[in-house]
Every structure is written in C-alpha cells, then in structure tokens.
Amino acid sequence: MIEDLSHITFIVSDLDRMTEILETVFGAKQVYESGEKQISQAPEKFFTVGDLWIAIIQGKGLSERTYDHVAFKIRDEDIDIYLERIRSLNLDVMPPPPRVEGQGRSIYFHDADNHLFELHSGTLAERLETYSRLEEAPE
C-alpha cells in the first residue's frame, strides 16, 4: 500500500543554480551534498521543503518544455511574496491560465532545465466543489 510521496528528483545541468532556486523560492534546507563522493549515478544534493524530500542530480536537463509540473501549496495572501522571489532570480514566469473563481491562484515558472513549477493557493476540495458547481449551473 502506498503510504505517501517519498521524494521528487530533478535532473539539472547546474546543481548550484538549482540550489539557489530551491532555497530562495521554496525556503528549502539542504541536508546532503555528495561532493567528491559519487554514491549515486552523478553528483547530487538533497533538500527538505516542509516534510518533502527533494533530490537534485547533475545531468542533462529536459530538452523541451511541457505542462508536466510539480505544484506546491501556498497561501493566497503570499502570492506576491513568491512572485518577487521568483523574479529576483530572473526565472521565466508564465502568464496564469484562465481560471474560474474558486480554483485558487497560481504562479507558473520554469527553471533553466525546462522544469515547470507551480505555486498554487487552492486545494483539491475547493477545485472539486467549483467543478461541481459549474456542472450544475444552467447554460
């Protein structure tokens, strides 16, 4: 039986650049760096964001951008704070997609290796309630 999410791993071309993104935007705490030791397949670092374990491994980044992404939950009132952090690193912020009221707000941005991240203020329960309400509304 699945207990929970174990970790998320990103293959990145520059460990230091991704470290800066994780620490600045997400408030990540570095808990491991392989340094000269190569225990895994390539140099790597581990971080925690809240209770989440994030691993980054040196390698070739993604060749293209897609909508595949990881979304992190934030408070709606903190949207501007996170947007400022992201812009301070000159990351590519995407325009927000059209949303209906009740879905929460999001910030989407890419790193240099084409990973797409979302910072989202909504919850699954809110999204399902919104969709249910829309399905029941007369056209």
C-alpha positions as CSV (number, residue, x, y, z in Angstrom):
1,M,0.0,0.0,0.0
2,I,1.3,3.5,-0.9
3,E,1.9,5.4,2.3
4,D,2.9,8.9,1.0
5,L,5.1,10.6,-1.5
6,S,8.7,9.6,-0.9
7,H,10.7,12.3,-2.8
8,I,10.9,14.3,-6.0
9,T,14.1,14.2,-8.1
10,F,15.1,16.7,-10.7
11,I,18.0,16.2,-13.2
12,V,19.7,19.6,-13.5
13,S,22.6,20.9,-15.5
14,D,23.8,23.2,-12.7
15,L,23.4,22.0,-9.1
16,D,24.3,25.4,-7.6
17,R,21.8,27.3,-9.7
18,M,19.0,24.8,-8.7
19,T,20.2,25.1,-5.1
20,E,19.6,28.9,-5.3
21,I,16.1,28.4,-6.7
22,L,15.2,25.8,-4.1
23,E,16.5,27.9,-1.2
24,T,15.3,31.3,-2.4
25,V,11.8,30.4,-3.8
26,F,10.8,27.4,-1.7
27,G,12.8,28.0,1.5
28,A,14.4,24.6,1.1
29,K,17.0,23.4,3.6
30,Q,20.0,21.5,2.1
31,V,20.5,18.3,4.1
32,Y,23.1,16.4,1.9
33,E,25.6,17.0,-0.8
34,S,27.6,14.2,-2.4
35,G,30.6,16.5,-3.2
36,E,33.5,14.4,-4.4
37,K,31.8,11.1,-3.3
38,Q,29.8,9.6,-6.0
39,I,27.5,7.2,-4.3
40,S,24.7,7.7,-6.8
41,Q,24.9,7.9,-10.6
42,A,26.1,11.5,-10.5
43,P,26.8,14.4,-8.1
44,E,23.6,15.1,-6.1
45,K,22.1,17.2,-3.3
46,F,19.1,16.5,-1.0
47,F,16.8,19.2,0.4
48,T,13.7,19.4,2.5
49,V,10.8,21.7,1.8
50,G,8.5,21.2,4.8
51,D,8.3,17.4,5.1
52,L,9.0,16.9,1.4
53,W,12.4,15.4,0.3
54,I,13.7,16.9,-3.0
55,A,16.7,15.5,-4.7
56,I,18.7,17.1,-7.5
57,I,21.2,15.2,-9.6
58,Q,23.7,16.6,-12.0
59,G,22.8,15.7,-15.6
60,K,21.3,16.9,-18.9
61,G,18.2,19.0,-18.4
62,L,14.9,18.5,-20.3
63,S,15.1,19.2,-24.0
64,E,11.8,20.9,-24.2
65,R,9.1,22.5,-22.1
66,T,5.8,20.7,-21.4
67,Y,2.9,21.2,-19.0
68,D,4.2,18.4,-16.7
69,H,4.8,20.1,-13.4
70,V,5.1,19.9,-9.7
71,A,2.7,22.2,-7.7
72,F,3.5,23.5,-4.2
73,K,0.7,24.7,-1.9
74,I,1.0,28.3,-0.8
75,R,-1.3,30.8,1.0
76,D,-3.2,33.1,-1.4
77,E,-2.0,36.2,0.6
78,D,1.6,35.1,-0.1
79,I,1.3,35.1,-3.9
80,D,3.1,38.5,-4.3
81,I,5.9,37.4,-1.9
82,Y,6.7,34.3,-4.0
83,L,6.4,36.2,-7.3
84,E,9.0,38.7,-6.0
85,R,11.3,35.8,-5.1
86,I,11.0,34.2,-8.5
87,R,11.5,37.4,-10.4
88,S,14.6,38.2,-8.2
89,L,16.2,35.1,-9.8
90,N,15.2,36.1,-13.3
91,L,13.2,32.9,-13.8
92,D,10.8,32.6,-16.7
93,V,7.3,33.3,-15.2
94,M,4.4,32.1,-17.4
95,P,1.2,34.0,-17.7
96,P,-1.5,32.5,-15.5
97,P,-4.0,30.3,-17.3
98,P,-7.6,31.4,-17.4
99,R,-9.4,30.3,-14.2
100,V,-12.9,30.4,-12.8
101,E,-13.5,31.8,-9.3
102,G,-12.9,29.1,-6.7
103,Q,-9.9,27.4,-8.3
104,G,-7.3,29.3,-6.4
105,R,-4.5,31.3,-7.9
106,S,-1.2,30.1,-9.4
107,I,2.2,31.2,-10.4
108,Y,3.9,29.0,-13.0
109,F,7.7,29.3,-13.8
110,H,10.4,27.4,-15.5
111,D,14.0,26.8,-14.4
112,A,16.9,26.7,-16.8
113,D,16.4,23.0,-17.4
114,N,12.8,23.4,-18.5
115,H,11.2,22.1,-15.3
116,L,7.8,23.7,-14.8
117,F,6.9,24.6,-11.2
118,E,3.5,25.9,-9.9
119,L,2.8,27.7,-6.7
120,H,-0.9,27.2,-6.1
121,S,-3.2,28.7,-3.4
122,G,-6.1,26.3,-3.9
123,T,-7.0,22.8,-2.6
124,L,-8.4,19.7,-4.3
125,A,-11.6,20.1,-2.2
126,E,-12.1,23.7,-3.5
127,R,-11.4,22.6,-7.1
128,L,-13.9,19.7,-6.9
129,E,-16.5,22.0,-5.3
130,T,-16.0,24.6,-8.1
131,Y,-16.3,22.0,-10.8
132,S,-19.4,20.5,-9.3
133,R,-21.0,23.9,-9.0
134,L,-20.2,24.7,-12.7
135,E,-21.6,21.3,-13.9
136,E,-24.8,22.1,-12.1
137,A,-25.2,25.6,-13.4
138,P,-27.7,26.2,-16.2
139,E,-26.1,27.2,-19.5
